[in-house]
Amino acid sequence: MRKRVLSSPWLRLAPALLVIGILFGTSIVYGAGQSLGVMAAIGQQEASLDAYRNVLTGSGPAGREFWPSLGFSLWISGASTLLSALGALPVALWLNGRRGQSQQKETLALNWNLAFPHLVWAVALLLFLSQSGMLARLAAFFGWVQTPADFPVLVRDRLGFGIILSYVTKEIPFLALIVLAVLRSQPENYAVVAENLGANRWQRLRYITLPQVLPALTAGSLLVFAYVFSAYEVPAVLGVRYPRALPVLALDFFTNPDLSSRAEGMAISFLIAIIVILLAVISIRQNKSIGET
């Protein structure tokens, strides 16, 4: 029994888990205290829900911008997730149909895209697609536009198309790899039997392929939505001053020289965390259902 306890993986991980738990727990307690207005630096020692009330009721600068920022974050997260899922499915189906034909090279191409951090990818898009970027200067050089300023606004636009483009081009390979792993783990007998029974390509896709990959694609899409909704760097690089994504708004108020604004910033951060945790729970349950099936 003692030997089994000593060989337990939890016991081996205990030192690392203890350090992570202390750091994470301290950060949570510190952030929760500040979101409740407890800040010794400005003499506030009593906890209150004023910051949450101000944010949710539209009172104060943070509250007036919270709901537009929430709508903007939901827009870029939903559009990015939907377009990524719709783009990943045909990519995965095409790669799965090329079994035995340079699979490693094609999979490497997807991983090559994933190797770039989102911040690096966003900066690259800014350098290429902004009105002072490389593409605008080439267009002016060849006479397609009179000046680079006449180039269409593709990034840093009010509708967030540049942000969505950055996420879609990054998340399609991620979701495609998930779908491809499911497809390559399934036997080809189902499709062969369906074809022998007279099912055309669309019927095989609808009744065989989609039911196989939809649970994994849904779980992956939930993770993508949660990530995009809580990410800061891409909206900060490719976004505009108004409307701003919620993480950008939260950090702006947290770093405000007026320390009384920090409570609203932390309150927005905790609201983001609650939404992301709910999505993570849904994704975990989705993954469990995949494992059971």
C-alpha positions in Angstrom: 0.0 0.0 0.0 2.8 2.4 0.9 4.6 1.7 -2.3 1.4 2.4 -4.2 0.9 5.7 -2.5 4.5 6.8 -3.1 4.2 5.9 -6.8 0.9 7.9 -7.2 1.1 10.5 -10.0 -0.7 13.0 -7.8 2.0 12.7 -5.1 4.7 13.3 -7.8 2.9 16.3 -9.1 2.2 17.7 -5.6 5.1 20.2 -5.5 4.2 21.7 -8.9 0.5 21.8 -8.1 1.2 23.4 -4.7 3.2 26.2 -6.4 0.6 26.7 -9.1 -2.2 26.6 -6.6 -0.5 29.3 -4.4 0.2 31.6 -7.3 -3.2 31.1 -8.9 -5.1 31.3 -5.7 -3.3 34.5 -4.6 -4.0 36.1 -7.9 -7.7 35.2 -7.7 -8.0 36.5 -4.1 -6.2 39.7 -5.0 -8.2 40.3 -8.1 -11.5 39.5 -6.4 -10.6 41.9 -3.6 -9.9 44.7 -6.0 -13.1 44.0 -8.0 -14.9 44.5 -4.7 -13.2 47.8 -4.2 -10.7 46.7 -1.5 -7.6 48.8 -2.2 -5.4 49.8 0.7 -3.4 52.1 -1.5 -6.3 54.6 -1.7 -7.7 53.8 1.7 -10.6 51.6 0.7 -11.0 48.7 3.1 -14.7 47.8 2.8 -15.9 45.4 0.2 -18.8 46.4 -2.0 -20.4 45.4 -5.3 -20.3 49.0 -6.6 -17.9 48.1 -9.4 -20.1 45.3 -10.7 -23.2 47.5 -10.3 -21.6 50.3 -12.2 -20.5 48.0 -15.0 -23.8 46.2 -15.5 -26.1 49.2 -15.1 -24.1 51.4 -17.4 -23.0 53.9 -14.7 -19.7 55.6 -15.1 -17.2 55.4 -18.0 -16.7 51.6 -17.7 -20.4 51.0 -17.6 -21.2 53.1 -20.6 -18.7 51.2 -22.7 -19.3 47.7 -21.2 -22.4 46.7 -23.2 -21.1 47.9 -26.6 -17.8 46.1 -25.9 -19.7 43.0 -24.9 -21.6 43.0 -28.1 -18.4 43.6 -30.1 -16.6 40.8 -28.4 -19.6 38.4 -29.0 -19.6 39.5 -32.6 -15.9 38.9 -33.3 -15.9 35.6 -31.3 -19.1 34.2 -32.9 -18.1 35.3 -36.5 -14.5 34.0 -36.0 -15.7 30.7 -34.6 -18.4 30.1 -37.3 -16.1 31.0 -40.2 -13.3 28.9 -38.8 -15.6 25.8 -38.4 -17.0 26.2 -41.9 -13.5 26.6 -43.3 -12.0 23.7 -41.3 -14.5 21.1 -42.4 -13.8 21.2 -46.2 -10.0 21.4 -45.5 -10.1 18.3 -43.3 -12.3 16.4 -45.8 -9.9 17.3 -48.6 -6.9 16.1 -46.7 -8.7 13.0 -45.5 -9.4 12.1 -49.2 -5.7 12.2 -49.9 -4.7 9.3 -47.6 -1.3 8.0 -48.5 -0.5 11.1 -50.6 2.1 13.1 -48.7 0.0 13.2 -45.5 3.0 14.4 -43.4 3.7 17.4 -45.7 0.0 18.5 -45.6 -0.3 18.1 -41.9 3.0 20.0 -41.4 1.5 22.9 -43.4 -1.3 23.2 -40.8 1.1 22.9 -37.9 3.3 25.5 -39.5 0.5 28.1 -39.2 -0.1 27.1 -35.6 3.5 27.7 -34.8 3.1 31.4 -35.1 1.8 33.2 -32.0 -1.4 35.1 -32.5 0.4 38.4 -31.7 3.0 37.8 -34.5 0.3 36.8 -36.9 -1.7 40.0 -36.1 1.3 42.2 -36.5 2.1 40.6 -39.9 -1.5 41.3 -41.1 -1.1 44.9 -39.9 2.1 45.3 -41.9 0.6 43.8 -45.0 -3.1 45.0 -45.0 -3.1 48.4 -43.3 -3.4 51.6 -45.3 0.3 52.2 -44.7 1.2 48.6 -45.2 3.0 46.8 -48.0 -0.1 45.9 -50.0 -1.3 49.5 -50.0 2.1 50.8 -51.1 2.2 48.2 -53.9 -1.3 49.2 -55.0 -0.2 52.9 -55.1 3.0 51.9 -57.0 1.1 50.1 -59.7 -1.5 52.9 -60.0 -4.4 50.9 -58.6 -5.0 53.7 -56.1 -3.7 57.2 -56.1 -2.2 57.1 -52.6 -1.9 54.4 -49.9 -4.5 56.3 -47.9 -7.0 55.4 -50.6 -6.5 51.7 -50.0 -9.6 50.0 -48.5 -9.7 49.7 -44.7 -9.1 46.0 -44.1 -7.7 46.2 -40.5 -8.4 48.5 -37.6 -12.0 48.9 -38.8 -15.0 49.5 -36.6 -16.7 46.2 -37.5 -13.6 44.2 -36.5 -13.1 42.5 -39.9 -9.3 42.6 -39.5 -9.6 40.9 -36.1 -11.9 38.2 -37.5 -9.5 37.6 -40.4 -6.6 37.1 -38.1 -8.5 34.6 -36.0 -10.0 32.7 -38.9 -6.7 32.2 -40.6 -5.2 30.9 -37.3 -8.1 28.8 -36.1 -9.0 27.0 -39.4 -5.8 24.8 -39.1 -6.5 24.1 -35.5 -10.0 22.9 -36.1 -9.0 21.1 -39.3 -6.5 19.1 -37.3 -9.2 18.1 -34.8 -11.6 17.0 -37.5 -8.8 15.3 -39.5 -7.9 13.2 -36.4 -11.4 12.0 -36.1 -11.8 11.2 -39.8 -8.5 9.2 -39.9 -9.5 7.3 -36.8 -12.8 6.1 -38.4 -12.9 3.0 -40.7 -13.7 3.6 -44.3 -16.2 0.7 -44.3 -19.2 3.0 -43.5 -18.7 5.2 -46.6 -18.0 2.1 -48.8 -21.2 0.4 -47.6 -23.2 3.6 -48.1 -21.8 4.0 -51.6 -22.6 0.4 -52.5 -26.2 1.0 -51.3 -26.5 3.9 -53.7 -25.7 6.9 -51.5 -24.2 9.8 -53.4 -21.4 12.0 -52.2 -23.7 14.5 -50.5 -25.7 11.8 -48.7 -22.5 10.2 -47.5 -21.3 13.5 -46.2 -24.6 14.3 -44.5 -25.5 11.0 -42.9 -22.1 9.4 -42.2 -19.2 12.0 -42.2 -21.0 14.9 -40.4 -22.3 12.8 -37.5 -18.8 11.4 -37.0 -17.0 14.8 -36.8 -19.7 17.1 -35.5 -19.2 16.4 -31.8 -15.4 17.0 -32.1 -15.9 20.1 -34.3 -18.5 21.5 -31.8 -16.1 21.0 -28.8 -13.2 22.5 -30.7 -15.4 25.5 -31.7 -16.4 26.1 -28.1 -12.7 26.3 -27.2 -12.1 28.7 -30.1 -15.0 30.9 -29.0 -13.7 31.0 -25.4 -10.2 31.8 -26.5 -11.2 34.6 -28.9 -13.6 36.1 -26.4 -11.0 36.4 -23.7 -7.9 37.2 -25.8 -6.3 40.6 -25.6 -3.4 40.9 -28.1 -5.2 40.7 -31.5 -8.0 43.2 -30.7 -5.4 45.5 -29.2 -3.3 45.4 -32.4 -6.0 45.3 -35.0 -8.9 47.0 -33.2 -10.0 50.6 -33.0 -10.6 52.9 -30.0 -14.4 52.3 -30.1 -15.8 49.8 -29.8 -13.2 47.8 -28.0 -13.1 44.2 -27.1 -13.8 43.4 -23.4 -10.3 42.4 -22.5 -8.9 45.6 -24.0 -11.5 47.6 -22.1 -10.7 45.7 -18.8 -6.9 46.3 -19.1 -7.4 50.0 -20.0 -9.4 50.6 -16.8 -7.0 48.4 -14.7 -4.0 50.4 -15.8 -5.8 53.8 -15.5 -3.8 56.3 -13.3 -7.0 56.8 -11.3 -6.8 53.8 -9.0 -10.5 54.0 -8.3 -11.1 52.8 -11.9 -9.2 49.6 -11.2 -12.2 48.0 -9.5 -14.3 48.3 -12.7 -11.4 46.8 -14.7 -11.2 43.8 -12.4 -15.0 43.4 -12.4 -15.0 43.2 -16.2 -12.1 40.7 -16.0 -14.1 38.5 -13.6 -17.2 38.7 -15.9 -15.1 37.6 -18.8 -13.7 34.7 -16.7 -17.2 33.6 -15.7 -18.3 33.4 -19.3 -15.1 31.5 -20.4 -15.5 29.0 -17.5 -19.1 28.3 -18.5 -17.9 27.6 -22.1 -15.1 25.4 -20.8 -17.6 23.4 -18.8 -19.8 22.9 -21.8 -16.8 21.9 -23.9 -15.6 19.4 -21.3 -19.1 17.8 -21.2 -19.1 17.7 -25.0 -15.7 15.9 -24.9 -17.1 13.4 -22.4 -20.0 12.7 -24.7 -17.6 12.1 -27.5 -15.6 9.6 -25.4 -18.8 7.8 -24.4 -19.9 7.4 -28.0 
